Amino acid sequence: MGTHAIIIIKDAKSEYYPNFAKNLYNYDLLRIMYNELVKSNVPEMPLHVGHSCNTRTKPSVCHLHFHDEIEIIAVAKGIKRVYVNEKEYVLSEGDVVFVNSRIPHGTQDDPPMSDTVLLQFRADAFLELPHENRPLRHLARFLSNASECPIRVIRRADDDGAFFEYVWQLSKEREENAPFYNIRLRGYVYLILGYLYREGILQNVETGIHNRSIEKVLPALSYIDEHYAEDIPLSALSSLCGLSEGYFCRQFKAATGNTFIEYLNFVRIYNAEKLLNRSEKPILDISMEVGFSTVSYFNRTFRRFKSCSPGNYRRAQYLRE
């Protein structure tokens, strides 16, 4: 499924995830959370598909972890327990659970039998905006707020099993590997995304992209997209938008929910990820290439966005191959 980087949760308490603690966990394990780096297992498609059908005499546990991808689990047989924000969600036959990007979660399969399908992918990887809207592509990523809907359970009775069938048929196509199966897989991904957006489970950030605040700072967003590696003073961006520095800062905060420095760092880290994945350049060189003045500032910023160091991120990428 993926490689794990260990994150220590300093304030974890044993009452969190009570079934885990009672049956399988001790206090030390509860203090460990895994940053999972998900590996695609579908050629030329940023998608991980897993199908697990097992009999067991003891519960099977996936410890507390998180990842950049959204996660969808469909239960064909058995009982699946999902733990998010100290709550337990119990799934049975025909139920599906959606867990949003970077939401810490754990799971447990109860004996004696379980049959489940797992999907993991990044929605933005399938919904790239056109080339002329490149700054909006970064903005869509930046505006996505997983806390708005961290988890949603879709019961079979909610939609007569339609969402379950999308997930199940996708997995079936993956397993049968028939000619042109990748086209059908992509079609099912779009059906799944269409369902998630229509039901409000995923946030349609583009509805907010064209508000008046965004329009006022759009020249700055475009400039950051093209010149993120350079030193970009506030005065240059405000002048570009024809606004005073104070008014520009207020409009940028209204448009994105954050400062232009935070947005600039987000774009820099996004491009640093690509260099870490696709090149063997030293981390110092990458930090300078994407615009950070010091490698220590780059390391701190990278860790804040990705919850692991650039070095661990790169090593995990190699381990996944």
N, C-alpha and C positions, 0 to 999 in steps of 0.2 A: 504493500500500500504506500509506504513512504518511510522516510528516515526521521528520527526524532532528535531534537535538541532539548536538553533538560532545562527547565525553568523552575527555580525554587520559589514557592509561595510562602512568604515569611509568616503570614498571619492565618494560615490554614487551621481549621478547627475540626476536631473529630466528629462533631455533630453534622458537618456537611456531608452530603451523600450518605445518609444513614444506612442504606442497604449495603453499600460498598464496605463501609466501616465494620458493620456487623459480621458480614460473611467473608470478606476477602482482604480488607485493607487493615493496615495498622497506621499509627499516627505519622510515621516517617513517610509512608507511601502517599498519604494524603497531602504531604507538603510538596510533592513532585508533580509538575505539570509539563507535558511534552508539547513542544512546537513542532508539529508534523509537517515535513516538506513532501508534498504529494507528488508522486511520479505518474505521468500519463502512461496508460497501457493500451492506448488506441493509436495506431500509426497516424501521424500527421494531424492529430486532434488533441487539444489540451483537455483531456477527459480521462478520469479513472473510473473503471467499472469493475465491481466485485460482486460475485455471487457465492454465498456460503450456505451449504446445506449439510447439516451435521446432526448426529445424535450424540448425547453427552450425559454423563452422570452427575456432573457438577456445573454450576454456572460458569459461563465464559465471559471474561471481563476485558474491556478496552479501557485503559486507565485515562484519567483526566488529561485532555489535550486540546489543542486548537490548531487551525491552519488558515491560510488565505482563502481557500476554496469554500464555497458553500457545500453542504453535505445533505444528501437525501437518502433515506433508508426506507425501503418498502418491505413489509413483513408478509410472506406467503403462508408460513406456518410457524407456530410457536408463540412465545412471549418475548418481546424485546423491551428492555427498560433503558430509558435515556435520562441523563441527569444534567440539568442546566440550571444555574443560579439557585442552587440548593433545593430544587424541586425535582421530583421523579415523574416521568411521563411513561405510562405503560401502554405498549402497542400490542395488538393482537392481529389475527389474520385479516388482511386487506387494508390495514392501516399504513400510513406513510408519515414520516417525520422529516421536516425541513429544519436544518440548523444553519444559521447564517455564518458568514465569514468571520473568522477570528473570535468566535464565541467558545469559551472553554466548555467542554462537554465530555462525558464518559458514557459508556454503554455496558449493558449486561444482557446476555442471552440465557434464559432459564432452561433447565433440562425439562423433558428428556430430548426434545427435538426443536430445531430451528432451521428455517429456510428464509434467507433475507437477501435483498439486493442493495448494494451500496453504490451511489454515484457521488463523485467529487469533481467540481470544476469551478472555474471563475466565470461568472456571468459576462463580465466585460470582454473576456477573450472571444466570446461568440457574438458580441454586439459592438464591434469596433465601429466608430464613426468614420465618415469619409475623410480623405486626406485634407480637404479644405477646412475641416472642423477639428483639426488636431488639438488645439488648446481645449476644446470642449471635451475631447476624449480624456485628457488628464483631469479636467474638472469633474467629469462624471465619476471617475475613480475617487477623487478627493472628497466629493460630496456624499458618496455612499456611506451610510451610517448604519452599521450592523445592529446597534442597540435598539433601533426602532422596532425590529421584529427578530429577536434573537432565536426564537424557536416557534414552530407551528406544527401541530399534529393535524393531519387530514384523515379523518375517519372514512371508512368505506361508505358509510351511510350519508356522509356529507355531499357526495357527488356521484353516487352509484358506482364507485370504484374507478372513475375515469382517470384520475391522476395516478392511481396504482397501476393501471394498464399502460400508461405512457412509460413508466419506469420499468415495468416488467418486460414490455416488448422491446425496449432499448437493450436490456440485458440479454434477451433471447437473440436479438440480432447479433450482438457481440459474440455470443457463444457459437452460433451457427456459422458465422464467418462466410456467408454466401456472397456471390459476386455483387459488388456495389453496396455492400453492407454499410460502408462508411457514409454513404449518402443518406441512407435510411437512419443511421445513428444521429447524424446532424439534424435530420428532420424531427426526430423524437426530442432532442435537446431543445429545439425551438418550441415544440409543443409544451414542454415542461416550463420553459421560461415564460411563454405566453400565459400559461396558467398562473404562475407565481406573480407576474406583474398585474394581471387582470384582477386577481384576488387581493392585491395590495400587500402580499407577503414580501415581495421585493419592492424597493422604492424606485419609482420611475424618476430618476434625478433629472432627466431632460425636461420634465415639466417645469422645473425651477431654473433651468439654465437660461431661459430667455426672459427672465424678469428684468425690470428696469435697472436694478443694481448691477446685474451681470453685464448688461449692455454698456453701462457707463465704464466698466473696467475691462471690457473685452480686449481693447488694444494692449493693455498690460498683460493679460493672460497670454495673448499671442506672442508678445515680446519675450516673456519668461520661457515659453515653449521653445523658442528659437535660440535664446541667449542665456539659458540657465547656467552654463559653465562660466559665464563672465561675472564680474563684480557689478551688481545691479543696485544702484542707489535708489532710495525712495523718491528723490527729486526727479529722477529720469522717468519713472513710471507715472508719477502724478502729472508731469508735464506732457507726457505722451497722451494722457487721457484728457488734458485740458482742465485739470482740477487742482485745487490747492492741496498741499500734502495732508492736512488734517481731514479735509472732506474726502480725499481719495481713500485714506485709511478707513474712514467710517463706511464708505460705500463698498470697499473690498471686504470688510468684515460682514456687512449686511449680505453680500453676494455669496460668500463662501463659508461664513461662520468662523473664519480664522484670519490671521494676519497674512500679509503678503510674504513675510519671511517663512512662515510655516508652509505655505503653498509652494514657495520656491524650493524649500528643502525636500518637500514631497516629490517634486519633479526630479530633483537631483538624485534622490535615493532610488526612484524608479529606474532612472538611466544607469545608476551604479549597479543595480541588480542585473541588468542585461549584460553589462561588462563582466561582472563576476561569473555569470553563467556561460558566456560565449568567448571569453579570452583568458589567457594566463597572465595578464598584466599584474604586477605587484599592487597590493591594496593601496599603498602610498600613491602610486601613479593614477589609480582609478579615482581616489579621493580628489586629487588635483584636477583630473580631466573633467569631472562633473561639477567643479566649482567650489569645493571646500578649501578654505585657507590653510587648515591644518588637519592631519590625519586623526588627531585625538577628537576634534570636533566632528569629523566624519563618523568615527566609530560610535560616539555618543548618540548622534542623530540616527544612524543606521539601527542601532540597538533599540532606540525609542520607537521607530516605525516597524521593525521586523522582529523585535523581541529576541534577537541573538546578534552576535558580533558578525562583521563581514567575513572574518576568517572561518567561523563555524558555519556560516551560510554557504560559503564556497565548498568547504569540505563535505558538507551534507549533500550538495549537488553532485559532487564526484562519486560519493558513496551510493547514490541512487542509480548510477549507470550500471 
